[in-house]
Amino acid sequence: MQIPSEYVLLKNLKRAKITSCKAKDAQKMIDFLVDLANTTDYMIRYPNEVVSDVKKEEEYLIKTLESEQNVFITCMVDGEIVGNIGVYAVGSVNKLKHRAEIGIGVKKEYRNLGIGSLLLEKALAFAKEMNYEQIELDVVSENDAAIALYRKFGFETVGVIPRGIKRKDQQYYDLNIMVKRFD
């Protein structure tokens, strides 16, 4: 799904563009994801696991833009991707069509500027428009800032996956399972 672009003023008074990520932005998205993976342990991938094939990323972005069940929203500042959020169908079978999951990321130097809230607000509005009844996510149990953001938007913790992530150093993170319902 493609969303209309809009400009917003961030807390640092920089102008940001909230928009759909286009195929032409594939390399920027790859760079963004690698940067995220380099600056947080909370992302699911290591930097070397981010898809680095620009053609594949272009195809993925086009597929998402054409989808009626998925939306991928980016926040850009001065032409650079500084945040993104995706809403994805949990499944295509009838018994799962009411559920979606989200994934969100904001570059380290752009955190605490309201980008996460902006992206989450937009994503939830589109999820509702796409007739999803509930949104789900997994978040590292130690990621207090993300958990606070999700709670602010009505997500509730419904369970925990013990040792849901195993790091290279053989340490584990538990994952909170959080859900927001549109009742």
C-alpha positions in Angstrom: 0.0 0.0 0.0 1.2 3.4 -0.8 0.6 6.3 1.6 0.4 10.0 0.8 3.6 11.9 1.8 3.5 14.5 4.4 6.0 16.8 6.1 6.4 17.2 9.8 8.6 19.2 12.2 10.6 17.1 14.6 11.5 18.0 18.2 14.9 19.2 17.0 13.1 21.5 14.5 14.3 19.5 11.5 11.8 18.9 8.7 11.0 15.3 8.1 9.1 13.5 5.3 6.8 10.7 6.2 6.3 8.6 3.1 6.2 5.2 1.4 9.5 3.7 0.6 10.0 3.5 -3.2 12.1 1.2 -5.3 14.5 4.1 -5.9 15.2 4.2 -2.2 16.4 0.5 -2.0 20.1 1.3 -1.4 19.1 3.9 1.2 16.9 1.3 3.0 19.8 -1.2 2.9 22.1 1.4 4.4 19.5 2.2 7.1 19.0 -1.4 8.1 22.8 -2.0 8.3 23.2 1.1 10.4 20.4 -0.1 12.8 22.0 -3.5 13.0 25.3 -1.9 13.9 23.9 0.3 16.6 21.6 -2.0 18.6 21.5 -5.5 19.8 17.7 -5.4 19.7 17.3 -5.8 16.0 16.7 -9.3 14.8 19.6 -9.3 12.2 23.3 -8.8 12.4 24.7 -6.3 9.8 25.9 -9.1 7.5 22.4 -10.6 7.5 20.7 -7.6 6.0 19.8 -8.2 2.4 22.5 -6.3 0.4 21.2 -7.0 -3.1 19.7 -3.7 -4.3 17.6 -5.5 -7.0 16.0 -7.8 -4.4 15.3 -4.8 -2.1 13.7 -2.9 -5.0 11.5 -5.9 -5.8 10.5 -6.2 -2.1 9.6 -2.5 -1.9 7.5 -2.6 -5.2 5.7 -5.7 -3.9 4.9 -3.9 -0.6 3.7 -0.8 -2.5 1.3 -2.9 -4.6 0.0 -4.9 -1.6 -3.4 -4.2 -0.1 -2.4 -6.0 3.2 1.1 -4.5 3.9 2.4 -1.0 4.3 6.0 0.2 4.7 6.4 3.8 6.0 9.6 5.7 6.2 10.8 8.9 7.8 13.3 10.8 5.8 15.4 13.8 6.8 17.5 15.6 4.2 16.9 12.6 1.8 18.2 10.1 4.4 16.0 7.3 5.9 16.1 7.8 9.7 13.1 5.6 10.6 10.8 3.1 9.3 7.8 0.9 10.2 6.2 -2.0 8.4 2.7 -3.5 8.9 2.5 -7.0 7.6 -0.2 -9.6 7.4 0.3 -12.5 9.7 -1.1 -14.8 7.1 -3.2 -14.9 4.0 -5.7 -17.6 5.0 -9.1 -16.5 6.2 -8.6 -17.5 9.9 -5.5 -15.1 10.1 -6.6 -12.2 8.0 -7.6 -10.1 11.0 -4.0 -10.1 12.4 -1.0 -8.1 11.4 2.5 -7.6 12.9 4.7 -4.6 12.9 8.4 -3.9 12.9 9.9 -0.5 13.6 13.4 1.1 13.8 14.8 4.6 14.3 18.4 5.6 13.7 20.3 6.1 17.0 21.0 9.8 16.5 17.3 10.4 15.7 15.8 8.7 18.7 13.8 10.8 21.2 12.6 13.2 18.6 9.1 11.8 18.2 9.8 9.7 15.1 8.7 6.4 16.7 5.4 7.9 17.8 4.8 9.5 14.4 5.5 6.2 12.6 3.5 4.1 15.0 0.5 6.5 14.8 0.5 6.4 11.0 1.0 2.6 10.9 -1.9 2.0 13.3 -4.1 4.2 11.3 -3.4 2.3 8.1 -3.7 -1.0 9.9 -7.2 0.0 10.9 -8.0 1.2 7.4 -6.8 -2.2 6.1 -9.4 -3.8 8.4 -6.9 -5.5 10.8 -8.5 -6.2 14.2 -5.2 -6.6 16.1 -1.5 -5.8 15.7 1.2 -7.9 17.2 4.9 -7.6 17.8 7.8 -9.1 19.7 10.2 -6.8 21.6 13.3 -7.6 23.6 12.2 -7.6 27.2 15.1 -5.2 28.2 14.1 -2.6 25.5 12.4 -0.3 28.0 12.1 2.6 25.6 10.3 0.6 22.9 8.0 -1.1 25.4 7.0 2.3 26.8 6.3 3.5 23.3 4.1 0.5 22.5 2.2 0.8 25.8 1.6 4.5 25.1 -0.3 3.4 22.0 -2.3 0.7 23.8 -0.2 -2.4 23.3 -0.4 -5.0 26.1 2.1 -7.7 27.0 0.4 -11.0 26.6 3.3 -13.4 27.0 7.1 -13.9 27.0 9.3 -16.1 24.8 12.2 -17.1 27.1 15.5 -16.9 25.4 13.8 -15.7 22.2 17.0 -14.2 20.8 20.5 -15.8 21.1 23.4 -13.4 20.5 26.8 -14.3 19.1 28.3 -14.1 22.6 25.9 -16.9 23.6 23.8 -14.5 25.8 20.0 -14.5 25.4 17.2 -12.0 25.3 13.7 -12.8 26.3 11.0 -11.5 24.0 7.8 -9.8 25.1 4.8 -10.6 23.0 2.7 -7.5 22.7 -0.8 -7.0 21.1 -3.0 -4.1 20.4 -6.7 -4.7 19.6 -8.9 -2.4 17.6 -12.1 -3.3 19.5 
